[in-house]
Amino acid sequence: MSDALRLVSEVNSYLDSVDEQGSFDEARMPKLEDFKTQMLERGFNAPFQAMMAQTRAEMEDEEADDLADKSKQIKRFRYIAALKRFTLNRTRVALASHKLAQALRESGQAALIPHLPFGGSYVKALSQSGDMGMEGYHFLMGLFTPRRFNLSSASALIKTAGAKNEEKELDLGAEEDPASALKGLLSKGRGSKTITIQNRPITLIKNHSTRVALFTMASCATEAKARQTMKEEEKGDRRLGDYNALLHRYGLVADVEIVQVAEVLPKLLEEAAKGGFVVKTKAGDFLMEEKLEAQLHARRAQHRHLCIEGTRAIVYRLILWYYVCFHSEGRKSYGAMPSVLAEPDEQQLRVLKELQPQEGSLKHVDRIVVSKLQAEGRAPPLPSKVWGPAFVALKANKKAKWAAETFFAEEQAIADAMLLVKGLLEAPEGRGSKFLGALKKKK
């Protein structure tokens, strides 16, 4: 066995033991960091074809008989290369989960910590949460996965080779007709031209493993709560309870329509017919009983709504807390939110509007956060976790109690800070710095 495969085996065995423990332990982090470093040093993050070549070189010492069949060789190399990538990704997710635990605790959401995939087995966790848990996960991934841009939102740098070695820059985003503007610029002059298209991803979370760990936690925690809500509602309907009990006996999740699995579970269909849950047509087909079918549709829609709203609320609250309760330098040095942008622009913060839950929403939350980030340079001499919530409360016309509950802070401290921040905000332009200077002298 090669050294790389020994490392793969050791890492996965360790992560399996973490999965079995299922709890947070900060002492694991140095070991996870060490595993990650070893895998990166061995090229586990290389492009797939490069890993294939690397694996081939690693297996050269094996017996010739073992590698006689070329097709088997390729399959084996491909499998080992995929295993390396999987192991590195699993370790990254596990490491991100351990770091996020600190942020959850400090933001007042410690109850969510057990739902983090500490062993990196996020696929297993999501599969256990069922299709509704996956709904929430994919909703979040759709919001945060970097997107491709069209030319109108890109920037093109055109270099022209010539006597003067001219270099021109064209901002396609500022052009009404970017295609024509680009064509016109390229048609000028002679010689070869080089075009570099620069675009920015619309995402606050750069790293995929951080997104996976965070969204898995939010989805699984929300689905568990939503499932309990649906069970409570089921208790008041005996017929619905009998129907779902029948599904559970055959290993199916609640509220699934039996006719959808009739071909693979004919005995289930027979029992459903006896219970009056399905009706047989003249043609010999089975249909769901009409009222029950409508009820199941409504319940699944409700379950889906609870999962999506819950997942977005969890991530929204954590990200909002991060930008409001930390100064720029604090965000840059805060390791518990790995790869979350410390200094986002207004465009990147627009995702907050899509994340924000319907209840207790803030009008123009993205603009409020942008104004807070812009005001950090003239913030009064107060702790960031106090003045930030005070600033947002004033901007959103909210009370100190709301800010304390939202940002996990002390209400009285925020109320006192609001008096100071209000004076700064209301100070005429040009006098704000004097007001701030006076506050600092008093300190």
N, C-alpha and C positions, 0 to 999 in steps of 0.2 A: 504494500500500500504506500502511495506517495505521501510526502509531508503535507501536501495540500489537502488530500483526502482525510488524513488523520486530523487536520485542523477542522475540516467540515464536520467530521464525526464528533469531535470534542465540543464544538460550538453548539451543534444541534442537541446533543445530550444535555448540555448545561441549560439550554433554553427550554427543553422539555421538562427539566426539574423545576424551573421557574414557573412554567404553566401549571404544574401539579400543586405548587405552593399557592399560586393564585393571589398573592398579596404583594404589597409594595415593600421593598427593602432597599434603602439608599446605599447600603454597603455593596450592592452588586455593581454599581456604576463603574468603578475603576476596572473591574474585570471585563465588562461589556466594551468599554473604551479600548482595552488591550486587545480583545478579540477583533474589533473593528480595524484597529491599526495593523494587526498581523494580516488580515485578509486584504487590506488595501496594498500592503507591501508585496503581497503575492499576486497582485493584479486581478483580484476578483471583480473589480469595477471596470475592467477593460471591455472594449466592444466585443460582441459575441464571437466574431470570427477570430479575433486575436486570442480569446480564451480557448477557442477550439485548438488553435495552433499550440498554445501553451500547454494544454492538456495532452496533446499528442507527444510533445517533448517530454512531459513528465512520465508518460507511460512507456517510454522506450526500453526501460529496463525489464519489462515484463516478459514472460516466456513467449517465444515466437508462436507456439501453438495457440496461445490465448488470443493472439491478434492476427491469426491467419486469414480470417474472413474479413475482407475490406468493408463490406456493408455493416457488419457487426461492429467493426472498429468505429466507423463514423457515428453509429447510433450511440455507442458507449461514450465517445468523446462529447457528443452533443448533450447526453444526459449529465455527464460530470460537469460540463460547462454551465448548464442550467442549474445544477445543484449548487455550484459555487455562487452564482448570482442570487439564487433564492436564499442561501444562508447569510450572505451579506445584507440583503434587504431585510431579512427577519431580524438580524441583529440591530440594524438601524431603527426599525420600528420599536423594538424592545427598549433601546436606549432613549428614543424620543418619549416613550411612555413614562419611563422613570423620571425624566426631566419635567414633563408636563404635570406630574403629580404635585410638585412644589407649587406650580402656578394655580392649580385647582384648590389647594389648601389655602393659599394666601388670598385668593379671590372669594373665599367663602363657599366654595363648591366641593368641599372635601368628601361629601357623600358620593361623588361620582368617581373617586379614585379607584375603587375596586373594579370598575368597568374598563380600565385601561388594559391593553394587551401586553402585559409585562414580559411575556415570553415571546412576543413577536408573532403569535399565531392569530393574526387578525381575521384570516379567512374562516378559521374554525369558529371564532367568536361571532362573526357575522352570520354564518350558516345556522348557528344556534338561535340567533335572533329572528330567523325566518325571512320571508319575502318582504314583510313590512319594515324590518330593520334595514334591509338592503335598500328600500325606497328612500329612507332618510340619508343613508350613506351616499347613494348616487346623486341625490339632490345637492348635497354639500360639495361633492367632487365636481359636479357641473358648474358650481359657482366659483370654485377656486383653481381649477385646472387651467394653466396658461393657454390662451387662445391665439389663434393665428390672426394677423391683422391684414386688412387690405391696404393697397398702396396709399389711400388717402390718409391713413393714420401712421405712415412710416416716414422715415427721413432718408433721402438718398444723397450720397456724396459722389460726385462725378469728377474723375481726374482725367485731364486731357494731356496726352503726350505731345510736346511741341517745343518750339524754340523758347517760348516764354515759360514753358512748364506750368501752364495755368491750372488752377484748381478752383472749381466752382461748387457751391453748395446749394442745393434746392430743397426746400421744405415742402414736401408734397402735401402735408396736412394743411398748409395755408393756401393751397391752390384750389380754385373752383373746379378745374378740370385737370387733375394731376396727371392723367395719361397724356394729354396734349402737351402739358408743360414739360414732361419728361422727354417726349418725342422731339419737341422743339430744341431743347438743350442738347440732346444727343446729335442732332443734325448739324450743329455748328462746329466749325473747325475740322481739322483732319487729324489722322493718327488714331491709335488705339485708345479706348476709354475703359475705365474700370468703375463699376457701380457697386457700392456697398449699401445694402438695405439694413437699416437699424430699426428695430422695433422693441417695444417694452411689453412684457407680459402683464396682463391685468390680474394680479394675484397678490394678496398680502402675505401668503405663506409660500416661500420659494421651494422648500424641500418636500419631496413626495412622502418620505417616511413620517414627517411631522403631520402632514395632512392625514395620512392613513391612521396613525395612532389617535389623533384628536377626533377624527370623524367616526372611527370605530367606537370609541368611548361614548360619544354623544348618541350615536345610533343605538347601541346596545342598551345604554341606560334608559333612553327614552322608550324603546320598544318594550322593555320589561315593565315600565310604569304604565304604558298604554295597554299592554296585555292584561294587567291587573284591573285596570279600569273596565275593560271589556268583560272580564270575568264577573266583576261586581254587578254590571248591568244584566248579565245573563241570569243571575240568581233570581230575578223577578219574573222570569219566563220559563216555566217548566218544560214546555215543548222544545224551545231552543236549547235548553240544557240537555235534554234527552238526545237531541240531534248531534250536538257537539260531543257528547259522551260516546256516541256511536263512532264518530270520526276518530276520537282518541284511541278507541279499542283497535283500530286498524292503523294506528301510527300517523294519522293525518292531523294537520293543524285545524284550529277552530274556524268555523264559518266558510269552509270550502264547499263548493257545490258538488255533491256526490256524482252527478251525471258526468262530470269532467274526468272522473277516474273509473268509470263503469267498466271499460274494456279490460283494465288490469286487475280490478277487484270486483268480479261478478257477484261474489257472496255478499259483499257490502251492499250492492244494489238490491239484492233480494231482501236483506234486513230492512233497508230503507223503505222498500215498497210495503212491507208489513207494518212499518211504523207510520205509514201515510206521508212520508217525507217526499216521495216521488209518485208520479201517476203514470200509468201505462196507456199509451195511445192505441187507437184501432190498428195502426200499422205495426204494433208490437214494440215501438220505441218507448223509452222512459224519459219523462220530463220532470223537472223540479216542481213541487207544488207551488202554485203561483204566489201566494202570500209569503211563504217561507223564502222563496227566491228573492222577492223584493226586500225582505228583511235582511237577508244575507248580504245583498248588494249594499244596503245602507250601512250595515255594520262594518263591512270591509272599507267602505269609503271613510267612515268615521275613524277607524283604526289607522288608515293611511294618513289622514289629516293630523291625528295626534302625533304620529311618528315624525312627520315632516316638520310640524310646528315646534315640537319638542327639541329636535336636533338643532334646528336653526337658532332657537332661544339659547341653548347651552353655549354654542360657539360664539354667538353674538355677545353674550354677557362676558365671556372670557376675553374676547378681543377688545371690546369697549373698555373693560377694566384695565387692560394692558396699556392702551393709548391715553386714557384719562388719568390713571394713577401713577404713571411714570414720566419723568422728564426724558428728553432725548438721550442724554448720557446714560440714564438709568436703564432705558430700553436696550441700548447697545451692549450693556454689560450684564443683562439679565439672561442667564443661561437656561431658565426654566421655560422659555418660549422660543425654542430653537428655530431659526430660519424665518421667524415672523419679522417683517420689515420694521426697522426702527424708525425710519424716516420715509413713510409713504407719501405719494402725491395725492392730489384731490381725486384724480381718476381712479387710482387704486382703492381709495376709501369708499367709492360708490357702492361696493359690495355690501356695506353695512345696511344700506336701504333694503336690499334683497334679503338680508339675514334677519332683520329686525322683526320680532313677533308682532302680531296684530295688537295684542293687549299691552297697554302702557307704552305705546310707541312714541318716539320723539319726532317732531317735524323737522325734516332736513338734518337728520342725525349726522350725515357725512359732512355737511358744512359746519356743524357745531364742533366736530372733532378736528376738522381742518383749522378752524379759528383757535381752538385750544393749542394745537401744535404751533401755530404761528405766534401765539402769545407767550410761549415758554421762555423766550429770551427776555421778557420783561415781567416775569412772574415775581410776586412778592416773596419775601424770605419766609416761606412756609413749607412744610413737608409736601412733596408732590402728591401723596395720597390724600392730602387735605385740600390743597388749593385747586387741584384738578377737578374733583367732584364739585367744589364750590363754584368754580368757573362754569362748568356744564349746567349746574342747577340754575344759575342766573341766566345763562343763555337760553335755556329751555323753559324758563319761568316755572321752575319746580321748587319745592320746599327742601329744607335740609334733611328732613326725615326720608324723603324719596332718595336723595343722594346717598344717605347712609346705608339704606337697604340695598340700593343698586350696586354700590361700590365697596360694600363690606368695610365701612369706616364708622367713626364715632360721630353721632349726630351733633353734639354740642361743638365739637371741634370744627365741623363743617359750617355750622351756623355762625360761629365767630369768624371763620375765614371769609364767609360770604360778605360780611361788612367791609372787610379790607379790599376784597376783589371788586366789589361793587364800586368802591371809591376809585379804584384804578380804571375800571371800564367807563365810568362817567366823567373822568377827568378830561378836560378839553385837550385836543391834539397839541402836543408840545409840552403839556404839563404832566403827562403820565410819568415821564422819567423823573421829574422833580418829586412827584408823589412817592414813587418807588424808592428814590434816594432817601427821602425823609423816613420811610419805614425802616430802611436798613440801618440808619443812624440810631434809631430807637433801640434796635437789637443790640 
